[in-house]
Amino acid sequence: MTTGTYCRKAAAKVVKPPARWWLGLIPLAFLTACGPPELPETQRINGIDWILVEMDGLPWGADASLRIDGDRLTGVGPCNVYSGAQAATPPGFSAQGLNATLMACADPLRSQAEARYLGHLARAEAIRRDRSRLILTGPGVEMIFEQREARGDEVF
């Protein structure tokens, strides 16, 4: 102790936590380990294979599928396999960076159908689920898909 300085310890009240204080953290661990709640099957969009059945109010005759897994889009057009990003949060929709394989279509009508399908997909701005249907809309775009039943490894 130095001259002229007086040090005094402040009386501190020490509170000991109960011996099992950590038990209160267990529910927090379960909450942080869980993701967002699962949507009911009738509202879920992700992880389902969708088949295009109607575009702009007319039945769609060519094969075209869509699958959304989080922010990733994949599918099969009338001629080629495609993929891209779903860059919006539902009910918004924004297909970005669409890429397709470059297989030649022997049928020019299928080639035109694919160009039309991918063009509509790129212009869609909204997505919603209506029972067993998935509906994409945007300026001059209405695409209606139905849920595809799982059939093993076949694409269509």
Secondary structure, 3 states (H helix, E strand, C coil): CCCCCCCCCCCCCCCCCCCCHHHHHHHHHHHHHCCCCCCCCCCCCCCCEEEEEEECCEECCCCCEEEEECCEEEEECCCCEEEEEECCCCCECCEEEEEECCCCCCCHHHHHHHHHHHHHHHHCCEEEEECCEEEEEECCEEEEEEECCCCCCCCC
